[in-house]
Amino acid sequence: MQGLWLSKGSWAFKPDLLDPVIGLDESLVAVEAAGICGTDLELARGYYDFNGIPGHEFIGRVVSGARAGQRVVADINLGCGRCQRCQAGVHRHCAERVVIGIHQRAGAFAQFLSVPNNNLITVDEDLSDGLAVLAEPVAAALEIIEQMPKPLPSRVLVVGAGRLGFWLRKCWQALIARLQSWCAVRSEQPTFKISAFRLSPALNQNRLVGLWTVLGRPRVWQPLCGLPCRKQYWS
């Protein structure tokens, strides 16, 4: 099969990759579309010692087996199935997990990949490839919200206004009708310039409400512009 191969930070197109080996209770999936995530770019910079086929944001169709013909995305985390976390249903935090296209498992930047049946999620035919391929980053945002205490607050501060921060705000906005949200943006090292924006869904615009600079790594998070929050510490 054809696909992209990443080895020691170098990308290469290969027309003669071996077809995936289909394990027990797994399906062969033909990739219809794949998204390029920031993690893929970080892998090329040495985030992990990755050698293989990357790619974890994808939409595809099952080729063979009981689910043949189904249009699917996937939960990319594969737990060991034996540890306490897996038994408790939190396989995404298994210490021995492998991750499709990221850690010890071939990904979706190829014509085909193998996926455990339990990790396949069926997608409606009327959902476009362009939207379906975003299932994984949206799921990452929803995972954060899922772990929040309920009821969900209507005022939130998202620290980090990158792609995941964007999706987190959009998902939260979909769940809370009258959401007031803030994003804190961190830029170049060793100086961190953190800009806080109040995001107004009604006006669809950003208004700068605060700006400060800290030398070195920030140590204490203080309440910003009247936003009620506890001090947060990190090393």
Secondary structure, 3 states (H helix, E strand, C coil): CCEEEEECCEEEEECCCCCCCCCCCEEEEEEEEEECCHHHHHHHCCCCCCEECCCCEEEEEECCCCCCCCEEEECCEECCCCCHHHHCCCHHHCCCCEECCCECCCCCCECEEEEEHHHEEECCCCCCHHHHCCHHHHHHHHHHHHCCCCCCCCEEEEECCCHHHHHHHHHHHHHCCCCEEEEEECCCCCEEEEEEEEEECCCCEEEEEEEEEEECCCCEECCCCCCCCCCEECC
